[in-house]
Amino acid sequence: MAQIGRLTLETPEQVEVSFDLAGPGSRFCAVLIDMLIMGLLLFGMIAVFIILAMAGPIEDPTGVGWMMAVAIVLFALIAFGYHLFFELVMRGRTPGKKMFRLRVVRDNGTPAGAMEILIRNLVRIVDSLPSFYVLGGLVAWLHPMHKRLGDIAAGTVVINEQAPEDVPASFHSAWRPAAAKMPPAAPAPPATGAGVADAVASGPGTGGAGPGGASPGGLVSGSAQAASGMVNPALSAEERRIITSFFERAADLEYDRRTSLAAQIATSLRRRHGGAAMDPERYLGRLLEGTHHEP
């Protein structure tokens, strides 16, 4: 369901996932940063060729032709490969998008794949017509989800990952069902003492630290992998995906967003499965391993 500036999805388990859509203004500013970086790269390339030319006269026409060919190829790589390369490597981001906390995702909120990124960047050539993204900017301005032509063709949308203060419990882009690629794990007996919940609650945090550097319920390295191996048979496959997805992204989230996300997931799942009162992150770990009723 798309609202003005917001995309809200609901999983089969009635867990709402909310995304703030990136508006034309923030996307334009991100493009400016990216174009500045591209300009610096091109300037550096031109400077290198000038230095090579000044190093000595090139009398062989073949040598001049090779230099021109290399320059054209490098120019094309920078002009057309910059966005493609960074969005693939940085999971839907470019340096400009990262500065403004924007990310490209699929329409259903899952991470954009290589094919979607390739399609949206091929259509970028049309979006940039007649110059400086005039056509793409106009389409994004008129589209209810702020999509340019490349996003419409690829089935993607650009979201703002900064959690607004007035919606502290929204998922935004933190929900990342990467664990959906895993086959449903076979039921395993609940772990004791050294289970996931204990690792989540007592291990040194790797995610965003809380006030004073503290990280309540911090995650230890590899806790997401450990969590995916501890299965509560009472959980559905979708619920397991939601919890393991949270643990996979938790280390990359800022403290406020991580705690609010954990609280929302825990509140929703507690209605269905109950459990003892405890920290939301600890509860999710315990729920995953089937020990959530233990104090």
N, C-alpha and C positions, 0 to 999 in steps of 0.2 A: 504494500500500500504506500503510495507516494503522496506526501504532503508537501506544502511549500517549504523548501529547504530541508526536508527530512524524508528518509526512506525507512519504513518500518516493516520488518518481516516477522513472521511467526512460524516457529518450527512445529513439527507434529506434536511436540510435547508441551505446546502452549507457552513456550519461552520466547518472549519478544526480543528481537534484535534490531536496534535502532541505529541508523547511520545519518550523520549530518552531511548533506550534500555540499560539495564545494561550489561556490557561486562563480560567476564569470569574473568578478573582480580579483578574487584570490588566485584563480587559474591564470589570469592575465599577468599578475605579478610573478607567479612561478615561471611563466614563459619568458618574462623579461630577464629573470636571473639565468635561466638556461641559455637564452640568446647571448647574454653577456659572456658566459663561460665558453660558448661556441665561438664567439668573436675572438676571445683570448687565444683559443686553440688555433684558429685560422691565422691570427696575427703571428703566433709563434711559428707556424708552418711557413708563412711568407718570410719571416725573418731568417729562418734556416736557409731557405733557397737564395735569399739575397747574399747571405754570408758565403754560401757555396759559389755563387756567381762571382763575387768579389775576390775569392781566393785565387782565381786564375781564369784567364779567358778560355772559353770552351769553343774551340775551332771546329770540332767535329759536329756536323748537323745531327748525327745520330744521337750524340750525347744530350744535345739540347732537346731533342724529341723525347728521349727517355725521361728527362727531368720534367717536361711538361706533362707527360702521361702520368708520372707519379704524383705530381701536384693535383691533377684532375681527380685521380682516384682518392687521394687523401681528402680533398675538398668534399667529394661525394660521401665519403665515409662519415665525415664530421656532420655534414648537413642533413643526411638522411639516416645515419646510423646512431646518432647521439641518443635520441629518445628511445629507440629500440633497445640499444645496449643497456642503458641504465634501468629501464623499466623491467628488463629481464633479470638483471643482476640484483637490483634493489627491490625486487618484489612489488612492482607497480609504482615505483618512485623514480624521479630524477633528482639531481641536486636541488633544482628549484622547487619541486614538489616537497622534498624533504624539509626545506627551509620553512615552507608554509604549512607543513604537516598535512599534506594531501597524499592520497594514494588511489591508484586505479584498482577497482575490484569488478567482479562480475555483477550482473543485475541482481543476482540472488545473494550477494554479500560475500561470496567465497572469493579467494584470491584469483586474480586474473591469470590465465594460463598463457603459454607461449603463443598459441594460435590467436587468442584475442588481442594480445599485445602487438603481434605482427599485423593483424588486420587494421587495428586502429591507427597504426603508424604508416601503413600504406595509404590509407585514406587521408592522412595528415596533409599530403600534397594538395588534395582538393580543398581541405579546410583552410589552407594558407592563402588561397586565391582571394582577390586578385593580388594581395600582398599583406603581409603581417597579420594573418589569420582573420581577415575581415569577414569572410564567409563563415568560418567556424565560430567566430565570436558572436555573430548575429544569430546563428542557429542555437548556440548555447544560451543566449539571452532569452530566446523565445521558447525554448523547450522547458517543460515543467520540471525535468530532472537535470537541467543545465548540461545536456549532452550536445557535443558537437557531432558532425557527420561520422567521424571515426568511431565514436562511442556507440552511435546508433547501429552502425554496421557490425561492430564487434560484440554488441551486447554487454557493454561495460558502462561504468559510471565512476566519477571521481568523487571521493568522499573526503571530508575534513576530519582528521583523527583527533582533533583537540576537543576534549569533552567540555561542553559548556557548563558553567557553574550552576545554572538553573535546572540542569538535568543530570544530577550526579550519579544516577543509577542506570544510565543507558549503556547499552553495549558498545555502540559506535563500531569502529572497525576492529576492536579488540577481539571480537569473535572470529576465530579463524579455524574452520573445521578441517584442518589438515589431517586429523586422524580419521576422517571419513574414507581415506584411501586404504586404511587398514581393514582386513577382514575381521568380522566379529570374533573376539577372542573367546576361547573356551572357558567355561566357568572354572574358577580356581578357588581353593579353600582360603578363607580369610587369613591375612598375614597377622602375625603377632608383633610385639615390641618394635621391630625394625621395619615396619610397613611404611607405605607411602605417607600416611598421615603424620607419622612421627618425623619422617624426613622433611615434610613440608613445614611442620611446626617448629622444629628445633634446628634445622640445618641453616648454615650461613646463607643469607639471601643473595641472589644474583640479579634480582630485578631492581626496580626503582626503590630507593630507600625511603623510609618514612622520616618524620621529623627527627632531627638529631642523628640521622644516619641509621636509625633503627629500621628494621624491616620485619614487622610482625608477621608470623606465618611465612617467612621467607622460603624460597625454593633452593634446594641444593642442585648442583649440576646433575643432569640426567634424571631428575624427578619425573619429568613428563614420560620418559621411556619406562621408568619403574611403574608409574601410574597406569600406563596402558597395559601392563602385564598383570595387574591386580584387578580382578573382575568380580563385581557383585552380581550374582545371577538374577537379582530382582530388578536390575537396571535394564532398560531397553537399549537397543543398539544406538538410537539417537541420543539418549541421555549419556551413554558412555562417550559418544563423540563430542558432545558439548563439554563434558568435564575434561577429557584429555586435551581438547583444543585449548581450553583455558590454561592448563598447565604448560602447554607448548609455547603459548604467547606470553605467559606471566612474566618471564624474565626480561622481556623487552618492554613491558609496560611501566609507566610512571606509577608511583605509589598510590596516588589518589584514584587513578583510573582502575588500577588493579584491584584495590580493595572494594570499590563500588561495583565492579563487575563480578567479583567473587560473591558479594552480598546478594546481588540480584539473582545469580544462578542458584545460590544456596537457598534463598527464600522460596524460589519457585519449586525446587526439587524437594524441599522439606515438607511442602504441603502434601506431596505424594508418598514420601517415604518416612517421614517423621525423623526422630533421632534426638540425641542428647544436645543440650545447649553448649555451643562451643564456637570458636572463631570460624568464620565462613570458609576460609581456605582449609583449615583443619577438617571441617565438616565434609567438604568435597572430597578430600583425600580419603577420609574414613568411609564415606558413602561408596566410593569406588571400590574399596576393598571389603565392604560389607560389615564394618565395625562401627558404624555411625550411632548405634544405640548405646555404645559403651561410653561412660563418662570420661 
